């Protein structure tokens, strides 16, 4: 379990300090909790890879998958779409900043 500490951001005016964006959430975790989390994470990832539970397009935190590999897959998908006369659209989401404060 994490303890969340709220810290004000530097150089904010009194008006800006009334906004949520004027503060930063910091998650404080115990060292033992981090070790246990890492062990469980490794075991879960090994099981997911062994039993092929993750989609082929999942790139993050997987052995043998790199940013270069991900770019190659996106370019290949776009070229395949174009060969059929389709329009290609790419949407990327980065939600990693939310995970420390979830709980």
DRENRORO-624290 format. One record per atom (N, C-alpha, C): x, y, z; atom name; chain; residue number from 0. Coordinates in nm, 4 decimals, decimal comma. Example, Ala and Ser with C-alpha at 12.3 -4.5 7.8 and 13.67 -1.06 7.14 Angstrom:
<sites>
+----------+----------+----------+------+-----+-----+
|        u |        v |        w | atom | mol | seq |
+----------+----------+----------+------+-----+-----+
|   1,3190 |  -0,5690 |   0,7800 |    N |   A |   0 |
|   1,2300 |  -0,4500 |   0,7800 |   CA |   A |   0 |
|   1,3200 |  -0,3300 |   0,7800 |    C |   A |   0 |
|   1,2850 |  -0,2250 |   0,7080 |    N |   A |   1 |
|   1,3670 |  -0,1060 |   0,7140 |   CA |   A |   1 |
|   1,2900 |   0,0030 |   0,7870 |    C |   A |   1 |
+----------+----------+----------+------+-----+-----+
</sites>
This chain:
<sites>
+----------+----------+----------+------+-----+-----+
|        u |        v |        w | atom | mol | seq |
+----------+----------+----------+------+-----+-----+
|   0,0846 |  -0,1175 |   0,0000 |    N |   A |   0 |
|   0,0000 |   0,0000 |   0,0000 |   CA |   A |   0 |
|   0,0888 |   0,1233 |   0,0000 |    C |   A |   0 |
|   0,0535 |   0,2195 |  -0,0789 |    N |   A |   1 |
|   0,1321 |   0,3429 |  -0,0900 |   CA |   A |   1 |
|   0,0697 |   0,4539 |  -0,0063 |    C |   A |   1 |
|   0,1558 |   0,5361 |   0,0495 |    N |   A |   2 |
|   0,1112 |   0,6607 |   0,1117 |   CA |   A |   2 |
|   0,1300 |   0,7703 |   0,0078 |    C |   A |   2 |
|   0,0280 |   0,8497 |  -0,0141 |    N |   A |   3 |
|   0,0339 |   0,9562 |  -0,1133 |   CA |   A |   3 |
|   0,0580 |   1,0884 |  -0,0416 |    C |   A |   3 |
|   0,1609 |   1,1618 |  -0,0842 |    N |   A |   4 |
|   0,1949 |   1,2922 |  -0,0284 |   CA |   A |   4 |
|   0,1659 |   1,3966 |  -0,1360 |    C |   A |   4 |
|   0,1025 |   1,5053 |  -0,0972 |    N |   A |   5 |
|   0,0698 |   1,6134 |  -0,1897 |   CA |   A |   5 |
|   0,1696 |   1,7266 |  -0,1685 |    C |   A |   5 |
|   0,2441 |   1,7599 |  -0,2750 |    N |   A |   6 |
|   0,3442 |   1,8662 |  -0,2684 |   CA |   A |   6 |
|   0,3064 |   1,9778 |  -0,3641 |    C |   A |   6 |
|   0,3140 |   2,1032 |  -0,3183 |    N |   A |   7 |
|   0,2841 |   2,2138 |  -0,4103 |   CA |   A |   7 |
|   0,3980 |   2,2316 |  -0,5109 |    C |   A |   7 |
|   0,3629 |   2,2676 |  -0,6334 |    N |   A |   8 |
|   0,4631 |   2,2974 |  -0,7345 |   CA |   A |   8 |
|   0,5208 |   2,4356 |  -0,7075 |    C |   A |   8 |
|   0,6466 |   2,4560 |  -0,7463 |    N |   A |   9 |
|   0,7166 |   2,5820 |  -0,7189 |   CA |   A |   9 |
|   0,6612 |   2,6964 |  -0,8042 |    C |   A |   9 |
|   0,6796 |   2,8166 |  -0,7543 |    N |   A |  10 |
|   0,6491 |   2,9413 |  -0,8259 |   CA |   A |  10 |
|   0,5054 |   2,9491 |  -0,8784 |    C |   A |  10 |
|   0,4104 |   2,9202 |  -0,7943 |    N |   A |  11 |
|   0,2692 |   2,9348 |  -0,8312 |   CA |   A |  11 |
|   0,2108 |   3,0562 |  -0,7590 |    C |   A |  11 |
|   0,1288 |   3,1313 |  -0,8303 |    N |   A |  12 |
|   0,0639 |   3,2467 |  -0,7688 |   CA |   A |  12 |
|  -0,0476 |   3,1982 |  -0,6766 |    C |   A |  12 |
|  -0,0959 |   3,2823 |  -0,5863 |    N |   A |  13 |
|  -0,2070 |   3,2409 |  -0,4989 |   CA |   A |  13 |
|  -0,3299 |   3,1955 |  -0,5783 |    C |   A |  13 |
|  -0,3557 |   3,2578 |  -0,6914 |    N |   A |  14 |
|  -0,4695 |   3,2166 |  -0,7752 |   CA |   A |  14 |
|  -0,4475 |   3,0781 |  -0,8344 |    C |   A |  14 |
|  -0,3231 |   3,0525 |  -0,8797 |    N |   A |  15 |
|  -0,2914 |   2,9210 |  -0,9387 |   CA |   A |  15 |
|  -0,2953 |   2,8104 |  -0,8341 |    C |   A |  15 |
|  -0,2671 |   2,8439 |  -0,7075 |    N |   A |  16 |
|  -0,2667 |   2,7424 |  -0,6009 |   CA |   A |  16 |
|  -0,4058 |   2,6898 |  -0,5691 |    C |   A |  16 |
|  -0,5094 |   2,7530 |  -0,6234 |    N |   A |  17 |
|  -0,6455 |   2,7027 |  -0,6031 |   CA |   A |  17 |
|  -0,6799 |   2,5927 |  -0,7042 |    C |   A |  17 |
|  -0,5926 |   2,5711 |  -0,8024 |    N |   A |  18 |
|  -0,6152 |   2,4697 |  -0,9059 |   CA |   A |  18 |
|  -0,5471 |   2,3387 |  -0,8699 |    C |   A |  18 |
|  -0,6061 |   2,2279 |  -0,9122 |    N |   A |  19 |
|  -0,5470 |   2,0971 |  -0,8848 |   CA |   A |  19 |
|  -0,4105 |   2,0807 |  -0,9503 |    C |   A |  19 |
|  -0,3894 |   2,1411 |  -1,0654 |    N |   A |  20 |
|  -0,2633 |   2,1288 |  -1,1372 |   CA |   A |  20 |
|  -0,1460 |   2,1950 |  -1,0664 |    C |   A |  20 |
|  -0,1716 |   2,2678 |  -0,9595 |    N |   A |  21 |
|  -0,0647 |   2,3356 |  -0,8860 |   CA |   A |  21 |
|   0,0023 |   2,2434 |  -0,7841 |    C |   A |  21 |
|  -0,0428 |   2,1187 |  -0,7796 |    N |   A |  22 |
|   0,0097 |   2,0239 |  -0,6812 |   CA |   A |  22 |
|   0,0559 |   1,8963 |  -0,7499 |    C |   A |  22 |
|   0,1513 |   1,8296 |  -0,6872 |    N |   A |  23 |
|   0,2083 |   1,7059 |  -0,7394 |   CA |   A |  23 |
|   0,1839 |   1,5944 |  -0,6377 |    C |   A |  23 |
|   0,1335 |   1,4788 |  -0,6861 |    N |   A |  24 |
|   0,1126 |   1,3628 |  -0,5998 |   CA |   A |  24 |
|   0,2362 |   1,2737 |  -0,6038 |    C |   A |  24 |
|   0,2893 |   1,2389 |  -0,4884 |    N |   A |  25 |
|   0,4065 |   1,1522 |  -0,4783 |   CA |   A |  25 |
|   0,3661 |   1,0280 |  -0,4001 |    C |   A |  25 |
|   0,3882 |   0,9101 |  -0,4583 |    N |   A |  26 |
|   0,3563 |   0,7838 |  -0,3911 |   CA |   A |  26 |
|   0,4796 |   0,7350 |  -0,3158 |    C |   A |  26 |
|   0,4641 |   0,7104 |  -0,1873 |    N |   A |  27 |
|   0,5730 |   0,6597 |  -0,1048 |   CA |   A |  27 |
|   0,5475 |   0,5113 |  -0,0773 |    C |   A |  27 |
|   0,6393 |   0,4271 |  -0,1228 |    N |   A |  28 |
|   0,6257 |   0,2825 |  -0,1063 |   CA |   A |  28 |
|   0,7396 |   0,2294 |  -0,0210 |    C |   A |  28 |
|   0,7137 |   0,1216 |   0,0510 |    N |   A |  29 |
|   0,8197 |   0,0604 |   0,1308 |   CA |   A |  29 |
|   0,9119 |  -0,0203 |   0,0398 |    C |   A |  29 |
|   1,0365 |  -0,0370 |   0,0816 |    N |   A |  30 |
|   1,1342 |  -0,1137 |   0,0021 |   CA |   A |  30 |
|   1,0925 |  -0,2593 |  -0,0111 |    C |   A |  30 |
|   1,0459 |  -0,3195 |   0,0985 |    N |   A |  31 |
|   1,0050 |  -0,4605 |   0,0935 |   CA |   A |  31 |
|   0,8867 |  -0,4776 |  -0,0016 |    C |   A |  31 |
|   0,7955 |  -0,3813 |  -0,0006 |    N |   A |  32 |
|   0,6821 |  -0,3874 |  -0,0925 |   CA |   A |  32 |
|   0,7264 |  -0,3849 |  -0,2377 |    C |   A |  32 |
|   0,8291 |  -0,3054 |  -0,2671 |    N |   A |  33 |
|   0,8811 |  -0,2986 |  -0,4038 |   CA |   A |  33 |
|   0,9456 |  -0,4302 |  -0,4453 |    C |   A |  33 |
|   1,0170 |  -0,4949 |  -0,3533 |    N |   A |  34 |
|   1,0814 |  -0,6237 |  -0,3834 |   CA |   A |  34 |
|   0,9755 |  -0,7292 |  -0,4122 |    C |   A |  34 |
|   0,8758 |  -0,7376 |  -0,3269 |    N |   A |  35 |
|   0,7682 |  -0,8357 |  -0,3467 |   CA |   A |  35 |
|   0,6940 |  -0,8085 |  -0,4769 |    C |   A |  35 |
|   0,6672 |  -0,6810 |  -0,5052 |    N |   A |  36 |
|   0,6001 |  -0,6432 |  -0,6291 |   CA |   A |  36 |
|   0,6800 |  -0,6886 |  -0,7515 |    C |   A |  36 |
|   0,8120 |  -0,6726 |  -0,7475 |    N |   A |  37 |
|   0,8977 |  -0,7116 |  -0,8597 |   CA |   A |  37 |
|   0,8973 |  -0,8625 |  -0,8799 |    C |   A |  37 |
|   0,9043 |  -0,9391 |  -0,7706 |    N |   A |  38 |
|   0,9031 |  -1,0858 |  -0,7797 |   CA |   A |  38 |
|   0,7717 |  -1,1331 |  -0,8409 |    C |   A |  38 |
|   0,6605 |  -1,0802 |  -0,7919 |    N |   A |  39 |
|   0,5295 |  -1,1207 |  -0,8445 |   CA |   A |  39 |
|   0,5149 |  -1,0790 |  -0,9903 |    C |   A |  39 |
|   0,5618 |  -0,9586 |  -1,0232 |    N |   A |  40 |
|   0,5549 |  -0,9099 |  -1,1602 |   CA |   A |  40 |
|   0,6323 |  -1,0015 |  -1,2553 |    C |   A |  40 |
|   0,7525 |  -1,0421 |  -1,2142 |    N |   A |  41 |
|   0,8336 |  -1,1318 |  -1,2977 |   CA |   A |  41 |
|   0,7638 |  -1,2653 |  -1,3196 |    C |   A |  41 |
|   0,7042 |  -1,3194 |  -1,2149 |    N |   A |  42 |
|   0,6344 |  -1,4487 |  -1,2273 |   CA |   A |  42 |
|   0,5124 |  -1,4373 |  -1,3172 |    C |   A |  42 |
|   0,4388 |  -1,3279 |  -1,3036 |    N |   A |  43 |
|   0,3210 |  -1,3089 |  -1,3884 |   CA |   A |  43 |
|   0,3603 |  -1,2919 |  -1,5346 |    C |   A |  43 |
|   0,4679 |  -1,2159 |  -1,5603 |    N |   A |  44 |
|   0,5118 |  -1,1956 |  -1,6980 |   CA |   A |  44 |
|   0,5603 |  -1,3268 |  -1,7591 |    C |   A |  44 |
|   0,6322 |  -1,4060 |  -1,6807 |    N |   A |  45 |
|   0,6794 |  -1,5357 |  -1,7304 |   CA |   A |  45 |
|   0,5611 |  -1,6255 |  -1,7666 |    C |   A |  45 |
|   0,4589 |  -1,6290 |  -1,6827 |    N |   A |  46 |
|   0,3401 |  -1,7104 |  -1,7114 |   CA |   A |  46 |
|   0,2670 |  -1,6579 |  -1,8351 |    C |   A |  46 |
|   0,2542 |  -1,5268 |  -1,8467 |    N |   A |  47 |
|   0,1860 |  -1,4681 |  -1,9617 |   CA |   A |  47 |
|   0,2578 |  -1,5011 |  -2,0919 |    C |   A |  47 |
|   0,3914 |  -1,4980 |  -2,0893 |    N |   A |  48 |
|   0,4688 |  -1,5326 |  -2,2093 |   CA |   A |  48 |
|   0,4597 |  -1,6821 |  -2,2384 |    C |   A |  48 |
|   0,4709 |  -1,7646 |  -2,1351 |    N |   A |  49 |
|   0,4671 |  -1,9107 |  -2,1529 |   CA |   A |  49 |
|   0,3361 |  -1,9558 |  -2,2153 |    C |   A |  49 |
|   0,2244 |  -1,9012 |  -2,1659 |    N |   A |  50 |
|   0,0922 |  -1,9445 |  -2,2122 |   CA |   A |  50 |
|   0,0337 |  -1,8523 |  -2,3188 |    C |   A |  50 |
|   0,1173 |  -1,7606 |  -2,3718 |    N |   A |  51 |
|   0,0784 |  -1,6717 |  -2,4814 |   CA |   A |  51 |
|  -0,0526 |  -1,5985 |  -2,4517 |    C |   A |  51 |
|  -0,0580 |  -1,5349 |  -2,3353 |    N |   A |  52 |
|  -0,1781 |  -1,4653 |  -2,2914 |   CA |   A |  52 |
|  -0,1849 |  -1,3199 |  -2,3393 |    C |   A |  52 |
|  -0,0740 |  -1,2687 |  -2,3887 |    N |   A |  53 |
|  -0,0699 |  -1,1294 |  -2,4337 |   CA |   A |  53 |
|  -0,0821 |  -1,1221 |  -2,5856 |    C |   A |  53 |
|  -0,1479 |  -1,0181 |  -2,6358 |    N |   A |  54 |
|  -0,1577 |  -1,0037 |  -2,7814 |   CA |   A |  54 |
|  -0,0207 |  -0,9735 |  -2,8423 |    C |   A |  54 |
|  -0,0025 |  -1,0126 |  -2,9672 |    N |   A |  55 |
|   0,1256 |  -0,9912 |  -3,0343 |   CA |   A |  55 |
|   0,1625 |  -0,8436 |  -3,0423 |    C |   A |  55 |
|   0,0637 |  -0,7555 |  -3,0451 |    N |   A |  56 |
|   0,0901 |  -0,6129 |  -3,0540 |   CA |   A |  56 |
|   0,1332 |  -0,5483 |  -2,9236 |    C |   A |  56 |
|   0,1277 |  -0,6219 |  -2,8137 |    N |   A |  57 |
|   0,1709 |  -0,5681 |  -2,6845 |   CA |   A |  57 |
|   0,3229 |  -0,5621 |  -2,6830 |    C |   A |  57 |
|   0,3793 |  -0,4418 |  -2,6643 |    N |   A |  58 |
|   0,5242 |  -0,4249 |  -2,6736 |   CA |   A |  58 |
|   0,5921 |  -0,3970 |  -2,5403 |    C |   A |  58 |
|   0,5288 |  -0,3173 |  -2,4563 |    N |   A |  59 |
|   0,5954 |  -0,2682 |  -2,3357 |   CA |   A |  59 |
|   0,6257 |  -0,3811 |  -2,2374 |    C |   A |  59 |
|   0,7467 |  -0,3762 |  -2,1825 |    N |   A |  60 |
|   0,7930 |  -0,4694 |  -2,0787 |   CA |   A |  60 |
|   0,7924 |  -0,6153 |  -2,1226 |    C |   A |  60 |
|   0,8236 |  -0,6395 |  -2,2488 |    N |   A |  61 |
|   0,8324 |  -0,7774 |  -2,2980 |   CA |   A |  61 |
|   0,9706 |  -0,8010 |  -2,3550 |    C |   A |  61 |
|   1,0261 |  -0,9166 |  -2,3220 |    N |   A |  62 |
|   1,1581 |  -0,9527 |  -2,3742 |   CA |   A |  62 |
|   1,1505 |  -0,9703 |  -2,5256 |    C |   A |  62 |
|   1,2538 |  -0,9226 |  -2,5939 |    N |   A |  63 |
|   1,2596 |  -0,9370 |  -2,7386 |   CA |   A |  63 |
|   1,1751 |  -0,8352 |  -2,8135 |    C |   A |  63 |
|   1,1143 |  -0,7419 |  -2,7426 |    N |   A |  64 |
|   1,0337 |  -0,6375 |  -2,8061 |   CA |   A |  64 |
|   1,1000 |  -0,5036 |  -2,7781 |    C |   A |  64 |
|   1,1206 |  -0,4263 |  -2,8820 |    N |   A |  65 |
|   1,1870 |  -0,2973 |  -2,8665 |   CA |   A |  65 |
|   1,1038 |  -0,1903 |  -2,9360 |    C |   A |  65 |
|   1,1435 |  -0,0661 |  -2,9161 |    N |   A |  66 |
|   1,0777 |   0,0445 |  -2,9843 |   CA |   A |  66 |
|   1,0925 |   0,0283 |  -3,1349 |    C |   A |  66 |
|   1,2101 |  -0,0171 |  -3,1776 |    N |   A |  67 |
|   1,2335 |  -0,0401 |  -3,3211 |   CA |   A |  67 |
|   1,1367 |  -0,1447 |  -3,3756 |    C |   A |  67 |
|   1,1128 |  -0,2506 |  -3,2997 |    N |   A |  68 |
|   1,0197 |  -0,3558 |  -3,3403 |   CA |   A |  68 |
|   0,8774 |  -0,2997 |  -3,3495 |    C |   A |  68 |
|   0,8384 |  -0,2170 |  -3,2534 |    N |   A |  69 |
|   0,7050 |  -0,1575 |  -3,2540 |   CA |   A |  69 |
|   0,6861 |  -0,0664 |  -3,3754 |    C |   A |  69 |
|   0,7863 |   0,0147 |  -3,4064 |    N |   A |  70 |
|   0,7774 |   0,1042 |  -3,5227 |   CA |   A |  70 |
|   0,7659 |   0,0229 |  -3,6513 |    C |   A |  70 |
|   0,8435 |  -0,0845 |  -3,6596 |    N |   A |  71 |
|   0,8362 |  -0,1710 |  -3,7776 |   CA |   A |  71 |
|   0,6948 |  -0,2285 |  -3,7944 |    C |   A |  71 |
|   0,6322 |  -0,2717 |  -3,6855 |    N |   A |  72 |
|   0,4964 |  -0,3274 |  -3,6936 |   CA |   A |  72 |
|   0,3952 |  -0,2224 |  -3,7379 |    C |   A |  72 |
|   0,4093 |  -0,0988 |  -3,6874 |    N |   A |  73 |
|   0,3164 |   0,0081 |  -3,7259 |   CA |   A |  73 |
|   0,3333 |   0,0414 |  -3,8738 |    C |   A |  73 |
|   0,4562 |   0,0563 |  -3,9190 |    N |   A |  74 |
|   0,4818 |   0,0875 |  -4,0600 |   CA |   A |  74 |
|   0,4283 |  -0,0238 |  -4,1498 |    C |   A |  74 |
|   0,4498 |  -0,1475 |  -4,1101 |    N |   A |  75 |
|   0,3998 |  -0,2622 |  -4,1884 |   CA |   A |  75 |
|   0,2468 |  -0,2606 |  -4,1959 |    C |   A |  75 |
|   0,1792 |  -0,2298 |  -4,0846 |    N |   A |  76 |
|   0,0325 |  -0,2244 |  -4,0836 |   CA |   A |  76 |
|  -0,0182 |  -0,1116 |  -4,1732 |    C |   A |  76 |
|   0,0485 |   0,0037 |  -4,1707 |    N |   A |  77 |
|   0,0090 |   0,1160 |  -4,2557 |   CA |   A |  77 |
|   0,0266 |   0,0799 |  -4,4029 |    C |   A |  77 |
|   0,1388 |   0,0210 |  -4,4365 |    N |   A |  78 |
|   0,1629 |  -0,0172 |  -4,5760 |   CA |   A |  78 |
|   0,0618 |  -0,1215 |  -4,6234 |    C |   A |  78 |
|   0,0261 |  -0,2153 |  -4,5371 |    N |   A |  79 |
|  -0,0746 |  -0,3156 |  -4,5733 |   CA |   A |  79 |
|  -0,2090 |  -0,2478 |  -4,5990 |    C |   A |  79 |
|  -0,2460 |  -0,1550 |  -4,5106 |    N |   A |  80 |
|  -0,3715 |  -0,0814 |  -4,5312 |   CA |   A |  80 |
|  -0,3718 |  -0,0034 |  -4,6602 |    C |   A |  80 |
|  -0,2620 |   0,0651 |  -4,6872 |    N |   A |  81 |
|  -0,2518 |   0,1424 |  -4,8110 |   CA |   A |  81 |
|  -0,2630 |   0,0534 |  -4,9341 |    C |   A |  81 |
|  -0,2081 |  -0,0670 |  -4,9256 |    N |   A |  82 |
|  -0,2139 |  -0,1565 |  -5,0425 |   CA |   A |  82 |
|  -0,3574 |  -0,1975 |  -5,0752 |    C |   A |  82 |
|  -0,4475 |  -0,1886 |  -4,9759 |    N |   A |  83 |
|  -0,5895 |  -0,2177 |  -4,9985 |   CA |   A |  83 |
|  -0,6709 |  -0,0903 |  -5,0203 |    C |   A |  83 |
|  -0,6029 |   0,0246 |  -5,0313 |    N |   A |  84 |
|  -0,6717 |   0,1512 |  -5,0541 |   CA |   A |  84 |
|  -0,7359 |   0,2092 |  -4,9289 |    C |   A |  84 |
|  -0,6961 |   0,1635 |  -4,8129 |    N |   A |  85 |
|  -0,7540 |   0,2114 |  -4,6869 |   CA |   A |  85 |
|  -0,6803 |   0,3349 |  -4,6357 |    C |   A |  85 |
|  -0,7416 |   0,4007 |  -4,5382 |    N |   A |  86 |
|  -0,6805 |   0,5146 |  -4,4708 |   CA |   A |  86 |
|  -0,6295 |   0,4645 |  -4,3359 |    C |   A |  86 |
|  -0,5084 |   0,5021 |  -4,3004 |    N |   A |  87 |
|  -0,4493 |   0,4572 |  -4,1738 |   CA |   A |  87 |
|  -0,4541 |   0,5690 |  -4,0712 |    C |   A |  87 |
|  -0,4954 |   0,5351 |  -3,9485 |    N |   A |  88 |
|  -0,4994 |   0,6297 |  -3,8374 |   CA |   A |  88 |
|  -0,4283 |   0,5660 |  -3,7189 |    C |   A |  88 |
|  -0,3499 |   0,6462 |  -3,6471 |    N |   A |  89 |
|  -0,2762 |   0,5958 |  -3,5317 |   CA |   A |  89 |
|  -0,3149 |   0,6757 |  -3,4085 |    C |   A |  89 |
|  -0,3523 |   0,6067 |  -3,3018 |    N |   A |  90 |
|  -0,3821 |   0,6719 |  -3,1744 |   CA |   A |  90 |
|  -0,2945 |   0,6065 |  -3,0683 |    C |   A |  90 |
|  -0,2215 |   0,6892 |  -2,9931 |    N |   A |  91 |
|  -0,1353 |   0,6385 |  -2,8866 |   CA |   A |  91 |
|  -0,1802 |   0,6973 |  -2,7548 |    C |   A |  91 |
|  -0,1799 |   0,6156 |  -2,6493 |    N |   A |  92 |
|  -0,2187 |   0,6599 |  -2,5166 |   CA |   A |  92 |
|  -0,1042 |   0,6368 |  -2,4198 |    C |   A |  92 |
|  -0,0803 |   0,7335 |  -2,3334 |    N |   A |  93 |
|   0,0202 |   0,7184 |  -2,2288 |   CA |   A |  93 |
|  -0,0483 |   0,7443 |  -2,0960 |    C |   A |  93 |
|  -0,0813 |   0,6371 |  -2,0232 |    N |   A |  94 |
|  -0,1525 |   0,6510 |  -1,8966 |   CA |   A |  94 |
|  -0,0664 |   0,6092 |  -1,7787 |    C |   A |  94 |
|   0,0641 |   0,5952 |  -1,8017 |    N |   A |  95 |
|   0,1509 |   0,5460 |  -1,6959 |   CA |   A |  95 |
|   0,1569 |   0,6390 |  -1,5760 |    C |   A |  95 |
|   0,1370 |   0,7694 |  -1,5958 |    N |   A |  96 |
|   0,1437 |   0,8636 |  -1,4847 |   CA |   A |  96 |
|   0,0320 |   0,8433 |  -1,3841 |    C |   A |  96 |
|  -0,0753 |   0,7758 |  -1,4223 |    N |   A |  97 |
|  -0,1882 |   0,7572 |  -1,3322 |   CA |   A |  97 |
|  -0,1676 |   0,6417 |  -1,2350 |    C |   A |  97 |
|  -0,0787 |   0,5481 |  -1,2656 |    N |   A |  98 |
|  -0,0741 |   0,4255 |  -1,1873 |   CA |   A |  98 |
|  -0,0203 |   0,4410 |  -1,0455 |    C |   A |  98 |
|   0,0727 |   0,5324 |  -1,0199 |    N |   A |  99 |
|   0,1236 |   0,5492 |  -0,8846 |   CA |   A |  99 |
|   0,0164 |   0,5962 |  -0,7883 |    C |   A |  99 |
|  -0,0817 |   0,6706 |  -0,8370 |    N |   A | 100 |
|  -0,1842 |   0,7269 |  -0,7503 |   CA |   A | 100 |
|  -0,3093 |   0,6403 |  -0,7434 |    C |   A | 100 |
|  -0,3130 |   0,5291 |  -0,8152 |    N |   A | 101 |
|  -0,4304 |   0,4417 |  -0,8131 |   CA |   A | 101 |
|  -0,4196 |   0,3504 |  -0,6918 |    C |   A | 101 |
|  -0,5285 |   0,3302 |  -0,6239 |    N |   A | 102 |
|  -0,5212 |   0,2383 |  -0,5109 |   CA |   A | 102 |
|  -0,6293 |   0,2507 |  -0,4213 |    C |   A | 102 |
+----------+----------+----------+------+-----+-----+
</sites>
